[in-house]
């Protein structure tokens, strides 16, 4: 997840920094030993504080040594197919496309939500069920996340699923695991794919293309496959996390700098910055290593304040799809030794579960219906520490929409605005809800009836689901404001025919990856993001320029003082040494 060599800043060259700071190999080994001992000591308290106590680590570590190796692409295929055979009611394996060399891009979806996975049938019904996506091995020479996802999948699909904390996650939504986005690069041990392209610079960029995130058709097959997959998941995809190596930090949008600079750090937070910082903290809170990383003292960083990235998947999924996407850099060293895999699984296991809990188990689920053709609805939720919003454009009459906000606990005011012929005076429905730990608050908002419009706001219904097991799944959803093709009716009134066909890939009522309505939505999001962040970003540039000036002035003064001192020494009277007579 680093810039190419010619674009790297000195601070981004992790290997050279480690060499400068390191010293001898013996000292490095001693430091590593001390770190491992410290982590083992801390893990006892962490495991006690964590609600996740799935299959014991002792049991996990008792597997045969072959387990702790980097599994091949052939083994990946055998693994996902085996997981489906072993738990057909909970797991579904399928491909979303092929790599440049024709290798399958496998996804394993796991859930206990009734009706989503039907054994023996090639489809998954995803309407209204929140989902989260882990993406591994985007860079071929970064396989750690890919391998740890195997161990996670084992626990989700097999014995650990009876653990209450894991049961809560799987009963609240769907976990999608894309183990390797770059299987060719894995085989070649290269950053790029078989065509030598860095996939994390291969997506339409909102800054470089002024908000136009339409695929050009020139993207690599791997990039096109995940873009199509995410677009077809639509509003069901609450969030995603990309697993990389080369540092130890949680990174969040926005990655691009407003100025377009490739090397200068600039603050460019998104409109959802507070939410991203909360989500990142959930991963950090259960991992001591992230809490004591001297390079990133807080354990997290907003992308463009680390180094700017353009054409990355993180910003594309956030701005183009509406998914709250983050990136986890899992280790300073890329492709770490296999002997260290048990340690890394211990290190990241609780954090990976914490993300699933944060994105799926807790938050606010809002449901609403479009009453008239062409309705555009903005859903907002505001709490003490943050506020979030999503826009749905050009809906169809009777279309039902569900949206999940993965927010922290607390009281929230939730509102839906139907923006009709007069956008300056939207029609409102509102309610107040309380988000409790590890639970989802669910409510339905209805557009005011014609007789009530212009009067007080009204709420169609409000249900507080404090029990996560009942927060499930029988919800009706829709894709992001998409319009049906003529002649393609919905499955039933008000419901988008939205499904995953694991034999033929994703299918939906409309095959175009990015609809006109979605494109307009993301353009509005990009514009609002830039407006909100420009002043802060501009101020950061002013501070940076001022620091350059002050540093130069200090250097000049230092040189002047040293020069004056040298002159005084040269002009000082010299005494001759007198000899003895």
N, C-alpha and C positions, 0 to 999 in steps of 0.2 A: 504493500500500500504506500510505497514511496514514489517520489518523482523519479523519472529516468535520470541516469547519471548526469547528463548535461544540464538538467534543470534543478538538481538538488542544491539546497543550501548547505553550508557546512554543518549547521546544527542538525540537519536531517540525516547525516551520514552516520548511522548508528555504529557501524563496525569500526570506523576510524576513532569515534569517540571512546568506544570501549577499549581500543588499543591504547589510547592516550591515558585513560584512567586506570587501566588494568594493572600493569606490572607483570610479574612473573606468573607462570602457570600455577605454581604451588600456591601463591597467594589467592589466585582466582578460585582454586579448589577449596581452600580454607573458607573463603567468603561464601561460596556456594553451600558448603557444609553448615556454616553458621546460619545461613538463611533458611535451610531446610529444617534445622533444629528449632529455629524460632517459629517457623510456620506450624510445625507439629505441636509445639507448646500452645500456640494461639488457637489452633483448630479445635481444641477441646472446648474452649469457651464459645467459639463461633458456632460449633455444631449444637451446643446447648441453646444458643439464642435463635438458631434457625428453626423454622417450622418444618423444614424438609429433612426427613430422616429416612429416606428410601434405602434400598438395599445397602446393608452396612459396607463400609469401605473395606473391612477385613475380608468380607465375602467377595467383594469385587476384586481385590488384589490376589485372591487365591486361584484365579484362573491360570491356565497354562501360559508359559512364556510367549507362545506365538500370538497371544492376544495383544501384547504390547509391542506391536510392530505397525508400520504403515501399510495398510491393506491396499492391494492393487485394485485397478478398475474392474477386473474380473471378479475379485472378491466382493467389491462393492455391489455388483449386480446380484451375486449369489446371496448377499446379506439382505438386501431390501426384499427380494423375492421370498427369502426364508422367513423374514419378519411377518409378511402378509400371510404366508401359509400357517405360521404359528398362532397368529391372532387375527383371523380374518374379520372379526367383528369390530376390531379396533384400529387396524392398520391397512393402508392401501398403498401399493407401490405402482408407480407409473413414470413415464418419461415425458418431458415437456419439449423435447427437440433433440438435435444432435450437434456435436461439436464439428469443427472444421474438418476433422479426420473421420467423421461419421460415428463417433462414440456416443452412446446414449447419455442424456442428462437426467439422472434419476432423482425423483422426489418420493419421499415416504411421508404420507399424511397420517396423523395419529389423533384420535378423538374417541370420547365415550358419549358424545352427544347423540341421542337417539335419532335414527333416520338419516344421518349423514353418510355413513358407510353401511352398505347393504351387501353382505357376503354373497358371492356368486354373481353379482351384477356389476357391469363395467362403469357405473356412474356413481358420483358422490353428489348429494344434494347440499349446497352450501348457502342457501338463502338465509340471510339474517344471522348467521353464526359467525362471531368474531374469529379471526385467524391471525396467526403469527408465523413468520417465515425466518428460519436460519439459513444463511447462504455461506457455504464453505468453499475453500480452494479456488477463489476467483483468480488469484495469482498461482500459477502452477508450482512455484517453489515455496509456497506457504501452506503445507498440508496439515498443520496442527489442529485447526478448527475442524477440518474434515474428519480426522480420526476421532476427536472427542465427541463428535456428533454420532458416531457409531455407538459409543458407550451410552450416550443419552438415549438413543433410540431403543437400545436393549432394555433400559429401565422403563421407558414409556410403554413399550409394547408387551413386555413380559411381566415378571413377578412384582416389580415395584409399583405397578399400576394400582395395587390395592392399598397403598399408602394413602392416608387421607389427603395430604397436601397435593400429591400428584393426581389423585382422583378429582380434587377440586379443579385443577388446571384442565384436565381432559374433559371434565363435565361442563366447563365454561366455554370451550372453543376448540379450534382445530390447530394443531401444531404441524406446520409443513417444514420438512427437512430436505433442503437441496444440498447434498453432500459435496458435490464437486461441479462448479460451473465451468471448470477448465480441466477436464480429464486429460486432454492432449498435453497441456503444460505440465501436468503432474508426471506423465510418463517421460517427458523430455527434461524435467527439472528446470524449467525456464519460467520466468515471470509471465511472459505473454503466451498466447495460444500457438497453435501450429503455424499460423501465419505471421508470428512474431508481433502480434498486436496486443498492447496492454488493454485488457477488457475494462479496466477501471478508468479509462480515458476515452471510451468508445460509445458513449451515450449522448443524445442531444443535450446541450447545456443551455440553461435558462439565461445566463449572463451573456455568453458569446453569441447566442442566437436571439437575444431580446425577447425571451419568453416563449419562443416557438420550440416546443419539444416533440414535434412530429418526427417519427422515424423517417430517414431518408431512403432506406433500402440498401444503403452501402455499409451498414453495420455488420460486424462479425456474426456468424450464425448463433454463437452462444449469447451474445448481447441481445439479438433479436428474439431469441427464445424466452429469456427471462423477462424482457419487456412485454412481450405478448402474454406471458403467463400472469404477470402481476396486473396488467390491465384487465384481464379477464376475471381475475379474482375480485377486482373492483373494490367496493366498499366493505367487503368482508375482510380485507387485509388491513388490520388495525396497525400493524407494525412489522418491521423486519430488522434483522441485525446481520451485518457482514462480518465474518470472522477472518482476520488478517494476522500477520506477524511482522516484526521489525521494530516494535516498541511495546510498552505496557501502558495502555491508556484507553479510555472510552471516548470516542470522537463522535460529535453530533453536528447537524447542519447549522449554518450553511458552509459548504466547502469552498465556494468561489468567492473571490474578492470583488467588490463593486467596481474597483478601478480596472480590473482585468489583469492585474499584476500576477506574474507567475512565481515570484520569489518573495515579495514583501508581505509581511504579516499585517493583516488588517482585520479589525473587528467587523463582522457582518452577521450578527445574530438573526435568526428567523423570527417570525411573529409568534412562534411556539417555543421560544427559547426557554422559558421557565419550565414548560412541560418536559423538554428534552433534558434539562439539568436534573429534574426530579427522576426521570427514567434512568439516566446514567448513574445516579446515586444509588438506585436500587441494586445495580450490578456491583457497585463498589463496596457497599456496606457490608457484604459478607465475604470480602476478599482482602485479607491483611496486606498482601503484596501491593495491591493498587493503592492502599491507604498510606503506604510509606515509600512511594516511588519519588526520589528526589527530583527527577526530571519533570514530573507532573505532580506537584504536591497535593492537588485536589483529586487526582485520579482521572480527571476528565478535561476535555478541551474542545472548544468550538472550532470547527475545521479550518477556517481561513486564518485563525489566530495561531495555528500550528504552521501550515504552509498551504497556499491556495491550490485547489484541484478543480479542473474543468472537465466536463464530460464524464464525471463519476456516477456510479450507480446510486450512491446514497442520496444525493440531491435529486436525482431523476425520480427515484421512488417517492420521495417526499413531495416534490413540486408537481410531478406528473401524475402520480397515482393517488396521492393523499395519505400514504402510509408514513407513520412516524418511524423513520429509519435511522438507525445508529450503526456505528462501526466499533468493534472491539479489536484492538491490537493486543494479542494474547501473550507475546513474549518478545524480548529484545532480539534474540537470535532467530533467524529463519531456519526452518527445517531442523529443529533440535534433535538431539540423539534419541533413539528409540528407548534407551534405558531410562530416560526422564519422563516418558509418557505417563506412568502411574502418578508421578508428582504433579504433572500438569492437570491431570484429571481431578486430583484432589483439590488443586488450586481453583479451577474454574467451574467445578461441578455445581456448587451451591449458587454461584452467580448466574449460571445458565438457567437454572430453575427459577431464580429470583426474577429474571426477565420474563419468563413465561407467566409467572404469577402476576407481575406488574401489568403486563399487556392484556392478559385474558381474564384473570380472576376478579380484578378490582376495577371499578370505574362506573361510568354512567352509560346506560343503553337508552337511546331515544328513538322512538318510532313515530312516524307520521305518514300521512297520505296526501298525495296531490289530488286536489278536487277538480281542477280544470286543466285542459290541454295547455302546455307551455308554462305551467307553474315553475317558478324558481324559488327555492326555499333555502334560507340560511339558518343553521342550528347553532346556538351559542350556549356555552356553559361558563359561568363566572364564579370563582371561589375567592377565598381570602388571599391565596398565594399565586394564583394564575387564572387565566381565562383562555378558552379554546373556541374555535368556530370551524364549521365546514359548510361549504356551499354546494347545492345541488341544482343544476340548471336545466331548463326546458324539459320538465317531467311530463308524463302523460297522465291523462285523467284516470283516477283510480289507482295510480301507481303507489305502492307501499315501499317505504325506505326505512332501514334500520342503520343507525350509526352508533359506534361504541367509542367513548372517550376514556383512555386509560389514565385517569387522574388520581391524585393522592386523596387520602381521607379528608373529610370536612363537609361543610355545608356549601351548597351550590345553588345558584339561580339559573334555571335552564329556560331558554326561550327558542321558539321557532318563528321565523319571519317569512310570511308569504309575500313575495314581491311581485305584485301584479302589474296593472297598467300604470300605476303611480309608484315608482320605486322610492320616492321620497317619503311616502306614507305607507309602509308595509303593515300588513295585518298580523297581529301578534297572538300567540298562545304561550303561556308561561307557567312555570311551577318551581317549587323549591324542593330539593332532595338532600338527603344526607348519605354520603359515601362512607361506609364502615370498612374496617380492615378485612381484606380478603373476601369482599362481597361486592356485588353489583347492584346498583340502584337502577331500576328500570321504570320508564314512564312512556306514556303515549300522549302526544300533543295533536290536537285537531284544529284545523282552520275554523275561525268563527263563522257561524252561519250567516247568510246574507243579511238577515234582520238585525244581527248583533254587530255587524261591522261598523266601525266608527265608535262603538261603545266600549265598555270595559273589556279587558282581556279575559279569556276563558280557557280552561284546561279540560280536555276531553276525558282524561283519566290519569291516575297516578298510582303506581304500585311500587312499594319499596321492597325489594327482594334482598333481605338480609342474609338469607340462606343461599350460599353460592350454588348448592346443588339444584335449587329450583330456578336458577337464573338462566337456565339452559335454553334451550335450543329450539323450542318450537316457535321461532320468530320468522317473520317474513321480511325479505330484504330485496335490494335492487342493485344493479350496477350503477356506476357514477353518472347519473343523468343521461344514460344512453337512450337513443331512439330506436325503435324496432324497424327492421326493414319491412317494406310493404309486403303484405301477404304472409307475414310470419306472426301468428297470433300468440298471445301469452298462454301459459299452461292453464291458468284460471284467472278470473278478473282480479286485477290489482297485483298480480305476482309476476315477477320477471322469471322467465324460463332460464334458470342459471345453474349450470351443472358442470361437472367434470367427468368427461368420458375417458377412462384410463386406457381404452383400446385405441381411440382415435385422437387423443389429446383433448385440450380444452374446447368446449363447444358453448356457444351462447346464441342468443337471438340475433346478434349482429357480430360479424366476424372482424370488422375493422378494429385494429388494436387500440387506437386512440380516437374516440369519437369527437365530433365537433363540440359537443357540450363540455366534454372533459377538457378539451384544449382551451376553450374559453375560460373554464374554471381555473386552470393552472395559470393562464395569463393574468387573471385577476389576482391570484395568490402571489405570483412573482412581483407584480406591480406593488401590492400592499407590503410585501416583504422588503422591497427596495425602499419604499417610502418610510417604513418604520425604522430601517436600519441605517439610512444614509447619514443622518445627523451624527449617530454614534460612530459610524465608520469614518466620517469626515473629521470628527473630533480626534479619533485615534490617529489619523494621518497627521493632524496638526501637532499632536503630542510627539509623534515619532520624529517629525521634522525639527521640532524644538529641541529634542534630545540630541539630534545630530549636531545642531548648532552649538549647544552648550558643551558637548563633548569636544568639538573642534576648538572652541574658545579655551577650554581648560588645557588642551594639548598645547595651543599657542602660548598661553601664559606660562606653562611649565617650561617650554623650550626657552622662552625669553628670560625667565628667572635663572635657569641653568647657564645661559649665555652671559648674563650680567655677572653672575658669580665667577665664571671663568675669567672674564675680563678683569675683575678686581684682583683675582689671584695673580694674573700676569703683571699687573701694575704695582703690586705690593713690593716694597723695598727689600732687597736681598742683602744679607750680611755675608761678608767674606770670612772664610775660616782663616784664622791667624795661626801660623806655626810657632813653635818654640824657638827662641833665639839661644 
